Amino acid sequence: MPGLDLHPDRLLPTDPATRAVARELYEGVARLPIISPHGHVPPQWLSEDVPFRDPTSLLITPDHYVNRMLHAHGVPLEDLGVGRGPLDEADSRRAFRLLCEHWSAYRGTPVRYWLLDELAGIFGVTERPSAATADSIYDTIAEKIAQPEFRPRALFERFGIEVLATTDDPCDDLAPHDALAADETFAGRVVPTFRPDRYLDPHESTWNERVDRLGETAGTDVGSYAGYVAALEARRRYFVEHGAVSADHGVEDAETLVLDDAEASRLYDAARAGTISAAEATAFRRHMISEMARMSCEDGLVMTLHPGVRRNHHRATYERFGPDVGCDIPVAVEYTRALEPLLNAYGTHPNLHLVLFTIDETTYSRELAPLAGFYPSVYVGVPWWFIDAPEAIRRFRAAVTETAGFSRTSGFIDDTRAFCSIPARHDMSRRLDAGYLAGLVAEHLLDLDEAHEAIHDLVATNPRKVFKL
């Protein structure tokens, strides 16, 4: 029966001499703590420290990377537990069999790399997933997660996570974060992230209801634009007081506007009255992205911006299962002109850190690296989501470094709901950066001691600096 093999030199260069240098560089950072400043792991997993229910709810159901590939091969999302709540034993085992039966679908993808690392590296699985081995692998994992050393907090410590950021609604009370901060038995740091998208965009069908809730939560009258802005500012302060270091913004385009208060008030009043046009709603949302930058200058929250995704592309899937189940699709995006209003207003402010992500690789060398190579506030976010794959990460380094260097990049971002994939993702990044730097050493473009400094900075210094940790 074919087994699983975690080769010690995986992802390192194939040239023997360059590989030796890469191996040395990788070994220098392999065991450094993980800093994860953007992700989607539920904080309740750690505050409550409840054992994971079953292998499917841990490894499959919450991971849209896994689910979307199976869906593309004809597997209904509900068969994977999506939108169903806790599965019984039979359905959980059936879902796991579906993953194993379709193992070949993941060949050549980063998802296979992460899953293999999880199965072999965390749970000690030695058999290659297949229809014949599905139940045996399921049993191995189920037996492990029933043990104390595989509960969420124990894994958090085993993974070597120093900082883990979650993604949170502006009206959340952040009780799980408070519980973790007050718990002297928990040594890690779990911080919330302010994610206001649905409160900034009048296109959202629930926007008015959300603004009402925002006002109630902030204790602020949102009958006027000034009150609405004050409520957002108050909730941002609440997040800062509860440990937040960043505010995250997912928008379809990167366009920004800076409107005067009179025009912003007019658009706000129209949105509240339900008379705003589609073009006006777009203008208001673009203005509010600039307002988020202004607020970051004042309260210090790092601003991350990730445009370029058409959310919920398949309406029937969205209507049945809700967002974040794998049917978001990338679109082309422009940054240079789009961000000009925001950066002219705030781009040289000493308190602004603006991390720009993209799924449109063509923008790295043409737009993002030049922006980060001039504006002291701008950093280039590493490849994420659809392009957090080995070849895309190699292309990223080549595209960005010649213009922006290493220090103007964010440090690795795992952006995951799949808790057990975090160490695999960060390890992948460290191996790839070691390979890129080894190539510079081999070409005599960098001395070995500088390469050691550079990879340490990418793993440990950059994320702390960029995210003010």
C-alpha positions as CSV (number, residue, x, y, z in Angstrom):
1,M,0.0,0.0,0.0
2,P,1.5,3.4,-1.0
3,G,2.5,5.5,2.0
4,L,2.9,9.2,2.9
5,D,6.3,10.8,2.6
6,L,7.2,14.1,4.1
7,H,10.6,14.5,2.3
8,P,13.0,16.7,4.4
9,D,13.9,18.7,1.3
10,R,10.5,19.3,-0.1
11,L,10.1,22.5,-2.0
12,L,13.8,23.3,-1.8
13,P,15.8,23.9,-5.1
14,T,16.8,20.8,-7.2
15,D,20.3,22.0,-7.9
16,P,22.5,20.2,-5.2
17,A,24.7,23.2,-4.4
18,T,21.8,25.7,-4.2
19,R,19.8,23.1,-2.2
20,A,22.5,22.9,0.4
21,V,22.4,26.6,1.0
22,A,18.6,26.6,1.1
23,R,18.6,23.8,3.6
24,E,21.0,25.8,5.9
25,L,18.8,28.9,5.6
26,Y,15.6,26.9,6.2
27,E,17.1,25.2,9.3
28,G,17.9,28.6,10.7
29,V,14.2,29.5,10.9
30,A,12.3,26.2,10.8
31,R,11.5,26.2,14.5
32,L,10.9,30.0,15.0
33,P,7.5,30.8,16.4
34,I,4.5,31.3,14.1
35,I,3.1,34.8,13.8
36,S,-0.3,34.7,12.1
37,P,-1.7,38.2,11.8
38,H,-4.6,37.4,9.5
39,G,-6.8,34.3,9.7
40,H,-10.3,33.0,10.4
41,V,-9.9,30.3,13.2
42,P,-12.9,30.7,15.6
43,P,-11.5,32.1,18.9
44,Q,-14.0,29.9,20.8
45,W,-12.0,26.9,19.8
46,L,-9.2,28.1,22.0
47,S,-11.2,29.9,24.8
48,E,-13.4,26.8,25.4
49,D,-10.7,24.3,24.5
50,V,-13.3,21.7,23.7
51,P,-12.0,18.5,21.9
52,F,-12.6,18.5,18.2
53,R,-15.7,16.5,17.4
54,D,-14.5,14.4,14.5
55,P,-12.0,14.4,11.6
56,T,-14.5,15.8,9.1
57,S,-15.5,18.9,11.1
58,L,-11.8,19.6,11.8
59,L,-10.2,19.0,8.4
60,I,-12.9,19.2,5.8
61,T,-16.1,21.2,6.6
62,P,-14.5,24.5,7.6
63,D,-11.9,24.4,4.8
64,H,-13.3,25.9,1.6
65,Y,-10.0,25.1,-0.2
66,V,-10.8,21.5,0.3
67,N,-14.5,21.7,-0.4
68,R,-14.4,23.7,-3.6
69,M,-12.2,21.1,-5.3
70,L,-14.5,18.3,-4.3
71,H,-17.5,20.4,-5.4
72,A,-15.8,20.8,-8.8
73,H,-15.7,17.0,-9.1
74,G,-19.4,16.7,-8.4
75,V,-19.5,16.3,-4.6
76,P,-22.4,18.2,-3.1
77,L,-21.3,20.6,-0.4
78,E,-23.9,19.3,2.0
79,D,-22.3,15.9,1.8
80,L,-19.2,17.5,3.3
81,G,-21.1,19.0,6.2
82,V,-21.4,22.5,4.8
83,G,-24.4,24.3,6.2
84,R,-25.6,21.3,8.2
85,G,-24.3,21.7,11.8
86,P,-22.7,18.7,13.6
87,L,-22.7,15.5,11.6
88,D,-23.5,12.1,13.1
89,E,-20.8,9.5,12.9
90,A,-22.0,7.9,9.7
91,D,-22.2,11.1,7.8
92,S,-18.9,12.3,9.1
93,R,-17.2,9.1,8.0
94,R,-18.9,9.3,4.6
95,A,-17.6,12.8,4.0
96,F,-14.1,11.7,4.9
97,R,-14.4,8.9,2.4
98,L,-15.3,11.4,-0.3
99,L,-12.1,13.3,0.4
100,C,-10.0,10.1,0.3
101,E,-11.7,8.8,-2.9
102,H,-10.9,12.1,-4.6
103,W,-7.3,12.4,-3.4
104,S,-6.0,12.4,-7.0
105,A,-7.9,15.6,-7.6
106,Y,-5.5,17.5,-5.4
107,R,-2.3,16.5,-7.3
108,G,-0.1,19.5,-7.9
109,T,-2.1,21.8,-5.6
110,P,-1.0,23.4,-2.4
111,V,-4.1,21.9,-0.8
112,R,-2.5,18.4,-1.2
113,Y,0.7,19.7,0.3
114,W,-1.0,21.1,3.3
115,L,-3.3,18.0,3.8
116,L,-0.3,15.7,3.5
117,D,1.6,17.7,6.1
118,E,-1.4,17.7,8.4
119,L,-2.1,13.9,8.0
120,A,1.5,12.7,8.4
121,G,3.0,15.5,10.4
122,I,0.3,16.1,13.0
123,F,-1.7,12.8,13.2
124,G,1.0,10.3,12.2
125,V,-1.0,8.9,9.2
126,T,1.3,6.6,7.2
127,E,-1.2,5.5,4.5
128,R,-1.9,7.4,1.3
129,P,-5.6,8.5,1.2
130,S,-7.8,6.4,-1.0
131,A,-11.1,4.6,-1.0
132,A,-9.4,1.6,0.6
133,T,-7.7,3.5,3.4
134,A,-10.3,6.1,4.2
135,D,-11.8,4.4,7.3
136,S,-8.4,3.5,8.7
137,I,-7.1,7.1,8.4
138,Y,-10.4,8.4,9.9
139,D,-10.0,6.0,12.8
140,T,-6.4,7.1,13.4
141,I,-7.3,10.8,13.5
142,A,-10.4,10.2,15.6
143,E,-8.3,8.3,18.1
144,K,-5.8,11.2,18.3
145,I,-8.3,14.1,18.7
146,A,-9.9,12.3,21.6
147,Q,-6.6,12.7,23.5
148,P,-5.7,15.8,25.6
149,E,-2.6,16.6,23.6
150,F,-4.8,17.1,20.5
151,R,-7.2,19.6,22.0
152,P,-7.0,23.1,20.5
153,R,-4.8,24.7,23.1
154,A,-2.4,21.8,23.2
155,L,-2.1,22.0,19.4
156,F,-1.7,25.8,19.5
157,E,1.4,25.3,21.8
158,R,2.7,22.3,19.7
159,F,2.4,24.4,16.5
160,G,4.6,27.1,18.1
161,I,2.1,29.9,17.5
162,E,3.1,33.1,19.2
163,V,0.3,35.3,17.8
164,L,-2.9,34.3,16.1
165,A,-5.4,36.9,14.7
166,T,-9.0,36.1,14.2
167,T,-11.5,38.0,12.0
168,D,-14.4,39.6,13.9
169,D,-17.6,41.6,13.3
170,P,-17.5,45.2,14.6
171,C,-20.4,44.4,16.9
172,D,-18.8,41.3,18.5
173,D,-18.4,41.6,22.3
174,L,-15.0,39.8,21.9
175,A,-15.8,37.7,25.0
176,P,-13.6,34.7,23.8
177,H,-10.6,37.0,23.5
178,D,-11.2,38.5,26.9
179,A,-11.4,35.0,28.4
180,L,-8.1,34.0,26.8
181,A,-6.4,37.2,27.9
182,A,-7.5,36.6,31.5
183,D,-6.6,33.0,31.5
184,E,-3.1,32.6,33.1
185,T,-2.8,29.0,32.0
186,F,-2.9,30.1,28.3
187,A,0.4,31.5,27.2
188,G,-0.5,32.4,23.6
189,R,-1.7,35.7,22.2
190,V,-5.0,35.7,20.3
191,V,-6.1,39.1,18.9
192,P,-9.3,40.2,17.2
193,T,-9.4,41.9,13.8
194,F,-11.9,44.6,13.0
195,R,-13.7,43.6,9.7
196,P,-16.3,46.3,8.8
197,D,-17.1,45.5,5.2
198,R,-20.9,45.0,5.6
199,Y,-21.2,48.2,7.6
200,L,-19.5,50.3,4.9
201,D,-21.4,49.3,1.8
202,P,-25.0,50.4,1.2
203,H,-25.2,47.8,-1.6
204,E,-25.5,45.1,1.1
205,S,-29.2,44.1,1.6
206,T,-28.8,44.2,5.4
207,W,-26.8,47.5,5.5
208,N,-29.5,49.5,7.3
209,E,-30.1,46.8,9.9
210,R,-26.4,46.5,10.5
211,V,-26.0,50.3,10.9
212,D,-28.8,50.3,13.5
213,R,-27.0,47.5,15.4
214,L,-23.7,49.4,15.1
215,G,-25.3,52.4,16.8
216,E,-26.9,50.3,19.5
217,T,-23.6,48.5,20.2
218,A,-21.6,51.7,20.2
219,G,-24.2,53.6,22.2
220,T,-24.3,56.2,19.5
221,D,-27.1,57.8,17.6
222,V,-26.5,56.9,13.9
223,G,-29.3,59.1,12.6
224,S,-26.7,61.3,10.9
225,Y,-23.5,60.6,9.0
226,A,-21.5,62.1,11.9
227,G,-23.1,59.7,14.3
228,Y,-22.4,56.8,12.0
229,V,-18.7,57.7,11.7
230,A,-18.5,58.2,15.5
231,A,-20.0,54.7,16.0
232,L,-17.4,53.1,13.8
233,E,-14.6,55.0,15.6
234,A,-16.0,53.9,19.0
235,R,-16.1,50.2,17.9
236,R,-12.5,50.5,16.6
237,R,-11.4,51.9,19.9
238,Y,-13.2,48.9,21.6
239,F,-11.2,46.5,19.5
240,V,-8.0,48.3,20.2
241,E,-8.7,48.1,24.0
242,H,-9.3,44.3,23.5
243,G,-6.0,43.7,21.8
244,A,-6.7,44.3,18.1
245,V,-3.8,45.4,15.9
246,S,-5.5,45.6,12.5
247,A,-8.6,46.3,10.5
248,D,-9.3,44.2,7.5
249,H,-11.2,45.2,4.3
250,G,-12.3,42.9,1.5
251,V,-13.7,44.9,-1.4
252,E,-14.2,44.0,-5.1
253,D,-12.2,46.9,-6.4
254,A,-9.5,49.1,-4.9
255,E,-11.1,52.4,-5.9
256,T,-11.1,55.1,-3.2
257,L,-12.6,58.6,-2.9
258,V,-12.3,61.4,-0.4
259,L,-15.6,63.2,-0.2
260,D,-16.3,66.4,1.8
261,D,-18.6,66.0,4.8
262,A,-21.6,67.5,3.0
263,E,-21.5,65.1,0.1
264,A,-20.8,62.1,2.4
265,S,-23.8,63.2,4.6
266,R,-26.0,63.4,1.6
267,L,-25.1,59.9,0.4
268,Y,-25.5,58.5,3.9
269,D,-29.0,60.1,4.3
270,A,-30.0,58.6,0.9
271,A,-28.7,55.2,1.8
272,R,-30.7,55.3,5.1
273,A,-33.8,56.4,3.3
274,G,-33.4,53.6,0.6
275,T,-33.2,56.2,-2.2
276,I,-29.5,55.9,-3.0
277,S,-28.5,54.9,-6.5
278,A,-26.1,52.1,-7.3
279,A,-23.4,54.6,-8.4
280,E,-23.9,56.6,-5.3
281,A,-23.7,53.5,-3.1
282,T,-20.4,52.7,-4.7
283,A,-19.1,56.2,-4.2
284,F,-20.1,56.0,-0.5
285,R,-18.3,52.7,0.0
286,R,-15.1,54.0,-1.7
287,H,-15.2,57.1,0.5
288,M,-15.6,54.9,3.6
289,I,-12.4,52.9,2.7
290,S,-10.6,56.2,2.8
291,E,-12.3,57.0,6.1
292,M,-10.9,53.7,7.4
293,A,-7.4,54.9,6.5
294,R,-8.0,58.2,8.3
295,M,-9.2,56.3,11.3
296,S,-6.1,54.1,11.2
297,C,-3.9,57.2,11.2
298,E,-5.7,58.2,14.4
299,D,-6.1,54.9,16.3
300,G,-3.1,53.0,14.9
301,L,-4.9,49.9,13.6
302,V,-3.0,48.4,10.6
303,M,-5.2,48.6,7.5
304,T,-5.2,45.6,5.3
305,L,-6.9,45.8,1.9
306,H,-7.7,42.7,-0.3
307,P,-9.7,43.6,-3.4
308,G,-10.2,41.7,-6.5
309,V,-12.7,39.0,-5.6
310,R,-16.2,38.5,-7.0
311,R,-18.0,37.2,-3.9
312,N,-20.6,34.5,-4.0
313,H,-20.3,34.0,-7.7
314,H,-22.9,31.2,-7.8
315,R,-26.0,32.7,-6.3
316,A,-27.8,29.4,-5.6
317,T,-24.9,28.2,-3.5
318,Y,-24.8,31.5,-1.6
319,E,-28.5,31.5,-1.0
320,R,-28.4,27.9,0.3
321,F,-25.1,27.9,2.3
322,G,-24.2,31.6,2.8
323,P,-20.8,33.1,2.2
324,D,-17.3,31.7,2.5
325,V,-18.0,28.2,1.1
326,G,-15.7,28.4,-1.9
327,C,-17.7,30.1,-4.7
328,D,-15.7,33.4,-4.7
329,I,-13.8,34.0,-7.9
330,P,-11.0,36.5,-8.6
331,V,-11.3,39.4,-11.0
332,A,-8.7,41.8,-12.4
333,V,-7.9,44.9,-10.2
334,E,-6.1,48.2,-10.6
335,Y,-4.3,49.9,-7.7
336,T,-2.3,52.9,-8.9
337,R,-5.1,55.3,-9.9
338,A,-7.6,53.6,-7.6
339,L,-5.6,54.4,-4.4
340,E,-4.4,57.8,-5.5
341,P,-7.1,59.7,-3.5
342,L,-6.4,57.7,-0.3
343,L,-2.6,57.9,-0.6
344,N,-2.6,61.6,-1.4
345,A,-4.6,62.2,1.8
346,Y,-2.9,59.7,4.1
347,G,0.0,57.9,2.4
348,T,2.8,59.7,4.2
349,H,1.2,59.7,7.6
350,P,3.6,58.2,10.1
351,N,0.9,56.2,11.9
352,L,-0.6,54.5,8.8
353,H,0.5,50.9,7.8
354,L,-1.4,49.9,4.7
355,V,-0.9,46.3,3.6
356,L,-2.1,45.7,0.0
357,F,-3.0,42.1,-1.1
358,T,-3.9,40.9,-4.5
359,I,-5.0,37.8,-6.4
360,D,-4.1,39.5,-9.7
361,E,-0.4,38.6,-10.0
362,T,0.1,41.1,-12.9
363,T,-0.1,43.9,-10.4
364,Y,2.9,42.9,-8.2
365,S,5.7,44.3,-10.3
366,R,3.7,46.9,-12.2
367,E,1.8,48.6,-9.3
368,L,2.2,47.1,-5.8
369,A,6.0,47.0,-5.6
370,P,6.4,50.5,-6.9
371,L,3.7,51.8,-4.4
372,A,5.5,50.1,-1.5
373,G,8.8,51.3,-3.0
374,F,7.8,54.9,-2.5
375,Y,5.1,55.3,0.2
376,P,6.4,54.6,3.7
377,S,2.9,53.5,4.7
378,V,2.5,50.8,2.1
379,Y,3.5,47.2,2.4
380,V,3.0,44.4,-0.1
381,G,0.9,41.5,1.3
382,V,2.3,38.1,0.4
383,P,0.4,35.7,-1.9
384,W,-2.8,34.5,-0.3
385,W,-6.0,32.6,-1.1
386,F,-6.0,31.5,-4.8
387,I,-2.3,32.2,-5.2
388,D,-0.8,30.9,-1.9
389,A,0.9,28.2,-4.0
390,P,4.6,27.4,-4.3
391,E,5.0,28.7,-7.9
392,A,3.0,31.8,-7.2
393,I,5.1,32.6,-4.1
394,R,8.3,32.1,-6.1
395,R,6.9,34.5,-8.7
396,F,5.9,37.0,-6.0
397,R,9.4,37.2,-4.7
398,A,10.9,37.7,-8.1
399,A,8.3,40.3,-9.1
400,V,8.4,42.4,-5.9
401,T,12.0,42.1,-4.5
402,E,13.8,44.0,-7.3
403,T,11.6,47.1,-6.7
404,A,10.6,46.9,-3.0
405,G,13.1,44.7,-1.4
406,F,12.3,42.2,1.4
407,S,11.5,44.7,4.1
408,R,8.5,46.2,2.4
409,T,6.6,42.9,2.4
410,S,4.2,41.7,5.1
411,G,5.5,38.4,6.3
412,F,3.6,35.3,5.6
413,I,-0.2,35.4,5.9
414,D,-2.0,32.0,6.2
415,D,-5.6,33.4,5.9
416,T,-7.1,30.1,7.0
417,R,-10.1,28.6,8.7
418,A,-8.3,25.3,8.8
419,F,-6.5,25.4,12.2
420,C,-4.3,22.3,11.5
421,S,-3.0,23.7,8.2
422,I,-1.4,26.7,9.9
423,P,2.0,25.1,10.6
424,A,2.1,23.5,7.1
425,R,1.4,26.8,5.4
426,H,4.0,28.7,7.4
427,D,6.6,25.9,6.9
428,M,5.9,26.0,3.1
429,S,6.6,29.7,3.1
430,R,9.9,29.3,5.0
431,R,11.1,26.6,2.6
432,L,10.2,28.7,-0.5
433,D,11.9,31.9,0.9
434,A,15.0,29.8,1.7
435,G,15.0,28.6,-1.9
436,Y,14.7,32.1,-3.3
437,L,17.4,33.5,-1.1
438,A,19.7,30.5,-1.8
439,G,19.4,31.4,-5.5
440,L,20.6,34.9,-4.8
441,V,23.6,33.5,-2.8
442,A,24.4,31.0,-5.6
443,E,24.4,33.8,-8.1
444,H,26.6,35.9,-5.9
445,L,24.0,38.6,-5.5
446,L,23.8,38.2,-1.7
447,D,26.3,37.0,0.9
448,L,25.3,34.0,3.0
449,D,25.2,36.0,6.2
450,E,22.9,38.5,4.6
451,A,20.6,35.7,3.4
452,H,20.4,34.4,7.0
453,E,19.4,37.9,8.2
454,A,16.9,38.3,5.4
455,I,15.0,35.0,6.0
456,H,15.0,35.7,9.8
457,D,13.4,39.1,9.0
458,L,10.8,37.6,6.7
459,V,9.7,35.1,9.4
460,A,10.1,37.1,12.6
461,T,10.8,40.8,12.0
462,N,8.5,41.8,9.2
463,P,5.2,40.6,10.6
464,R,6.0,42.2,14.0
465,K,7.0,45.5,12.3
466,V,4.2,45.6,9.7
467,F,1.4,44.6,12.2
468,K,2.8,46.6,15.1
469,L,3.1,43.5,17.3
